[in-house]
Amino acid sequence: MTTGTGTGSNPEERIRSLAHGLLHCIKHYNPDQIVYFGSEDSTVTIKMVETLAAEQKVCLPLEKSTVILRNIDDFDS
């Protein structure tokens, strides 16, 4: 899944909102593993997904990895 950094003027709210949406998808699809795709800035969003999962007592898959994209405007790179 792509992570991103959200939109809006309040950084914490936008990341929390985006992470909430990502966690909702994870709960809905119940994957065996998660691969996050994003920029270096997206690591904050990933940490928020894990924080929200802990708060909501959602078990995330043990297999998780992150792919950091250097050129976020060119996904194929």
N, C-alpha and C positions, 0 to 999 in steps of 0.2 A: 504494500500500500504506500502511496505517496504521503508524506507527512505535512510539509509546509510549515508556515509560521502564522497563519491566520490573517485576518484583516481587522481594522479598527484602530482607534487611537490609544486604547488602554492595553499595553502589552500583555499583562497578566490575564486579563479577561479574554483577549483574543486567543491566546494559547490554550487557556482552560476550555474555552468553547470548542476549539478545533479538536483538542484531545478528547473531549466528551463525545464528539461525533465519531472519532476513530474508535474509541472504546465501544460505542454502540455497534459499529460494524463488526468488531471482533466478537462481541457477545452474540450477535445475530448469526454470523457464519461459523463460529466455533472452530477455528482452524487448528491444525496440528502444529503449525509453526507460523511465525510472523517474520516477514522481511520488510523492514522499513526502508524507504528510499527518500532521501532528502539532502539538503545542504548541511553544512556545519551548523548553521543557525537552527536547524530543525531538531537538533539533539535535545533542546529544551522541551519541545513538544513531546518527544518520545518519553522523556522523564516524567512529564505531566500525565501521559497515558498510564504509566505504571503507578504513579501516585493515586490517580483516580481509581484504578483497578483495586489497589489496596484498600482505599477508603470504602469502596462498594463491595469489597470481599469477592471480587471477580478473579478467578484463577486464569492467568494468562498461560499460554503454552510455554513449556520449558525451552523449546527451540526458538530462539529469537536472534536475528542478526540485523545489522544496519549497513546499508550501502550509502556512502557519502558521495553525492554527485558534485563534481567540481564546477561544472557548467550547468547550472540548473535550468537554463533556457534551451538546452539541447539534450533531451532525455536519452537519445541514442548514443551520445558520447559516453 
